[in-house]
Amino acid sequence: MGGLFSSGFFVLFAGLIIAATVARIAKRNAEVDKAMKHFLENFAGKAMTFGILGLFWLFFSFEEISFFGSRFWFLFWAVGAVYAARKLYIHWKKEMPEERLRRTMNAAQNKYIPRRSR
């Protein structure tokens, strides 16, 4: 790999780790609902995993360790990243609105259920 490619990959993998850290900090925000917290937790875990795996691959490639620095590991990384991004997209577009709707319906029903007074 040339200097431009390795620098670009380093920026990509470091950016994933930084994005995961930002997502973990944003998850602690009190204004975020539970569906968004769940999404941010999923995103942070996947981004951190793929960022660290990518940095390991880049390190082994830079040190010219033949097996662990091989190009096919990047192919596995890319396929896994596309699969994880697809799962996150499905969660964002389909599951989050359903979860929010379910929570509002439960809140609307629960206001009529008698509670024990304290």
C-alpha positions in Angstrom: 0.0 0.0 0.0 1.2 3.5 -0.8 1.3 6.3 1.6 -2.0 7.9 0.4 -3.9 4.6 0.8 -2.6 3.9 4.3 -3.2 7.5 5.4 -6.8 7.3 4.1 -7.4 4.0 5.8 -6.0 5.4 9.1 -8.3 8.4 8.9 -11.3 6.0 8.2 -10.6 3.7 11.0 -9.7 6.5 13.5 -12.9 8.3 12.4 -14.9 5.2 13.3 -13.4 5.0 16.7 -14.1 8.8 17.3 -17.7 8.4 16.0 -18.2 5.5 18.4 -16.9 7.6 21.3 -19.2 10.5 20.3 -22.2 8.1 20.1 -21.4 6.8 23.6 -21.3 10.3 25.0 -24.5 11.3 23.1 -26.2 8.2 24.5 -25.9 9.6 28.0 -27.8 12.7 27.0 -31.0 13.0 29.1 -33.1 14.4 26.1 -32.7 11.3 24.0 -35.5 8.7 24.1 -34.9 5.0 24.7 -35.2 4.0 21.0 -32.4 6.5 20.1 -30.3 5.3 23.0 -30.6 1.7 21.8 -29.6 2.8 18.3 -26.6 4.8 19.5 -25.5 1.8 21.6 -25.7 -0.5 18.6 -23.9 2.0 16.4 -21.1 2.7 19.0 -20.4 -1.0 19.4 -20.2 -1.7 15.7 -18.2 1.4 14.9 -15.7 0.6 17.7 -15.3 -3.0 16.7 -14.8 -2.2 13.0 -12.4 0.7 13.8 -10.2 -1.4 16.0 -10.2 -4.4 13.6 -9.3 -2.0 10.8 -6.4 -0.5 12.8 -5.1 -4.0 13.5 -5.3 -4.8 9.8 -3.5 -1.6 9.0 -0.8 -2.2 11.6 -0.1 -5.8 10.3 -0.1 -4.5 6.7 2.3 -1.7 7.6 4.6 -4.2 9.4 4.4 -6.5 6.4 3.2 -9.5 8.3 2.1 -11.6 5.4 -0.9 -13.5 6.8 -2.6 -10.9 9.0 -1.7 -8.0 6.7 -3.2 -9.7 3.6 -5.7 -8.0 1.5 -8.4 -10.6 1.9 -8.8 -9.5 5.6 -9.9 -6.1 4.3 -12.5 -7.8 2.1 -13.9 -9.6 5.2 -13.8 -6.3 7.0 -15.7 -4.6 4.2 -18.4 -7.3 3.9 -18.9 -7.2 7.7 -19.1 -3.4 7.7 -21.7 -3.4 4.9 -23.7 -6.1 6.8 -23.6 -4.1 10.0 -24.5 -0.8 8.2 -27.5 -2.6 6.6 -28.7 -3.8 10.0 -28.3 -0.3 11.5 -30.3 1.1 8.6 -33.1 -1.4 9.1 -33.1 -0.6 12.8 -33.3 3.1 12.0 -36.0 3.0 9.4 -38.2 0.1 10.6 -37.7 -0.8 14.2 -37.2 2.6 15.8 -40.5 4.1 14.6 -42.3 0.9 15.7 -40.7 1.0 19.1 -41.6 4.7 19.5 -45.2 4.0 18.5 -45.5 1.1 20.9 -44.2 3.2 23.8 -46.7 6.0 23.1 -49.5 3.5 22.8 -48.5 1.9 26.1 -48.2 5.4 27.8 -51.7 6.3 26.5 -53.1 3.0 27.9 -51.3 3.1 31.2 -52.8 6.5 32.2 -56.2 4.8 32.6 -54.8 1.9 34.7 -55.3 2.5 38.4 -52.1 2.8 40.4 -51.5 2.4 44.1 -51.2 5.9 45.6 -48.2 6.6 47.7 
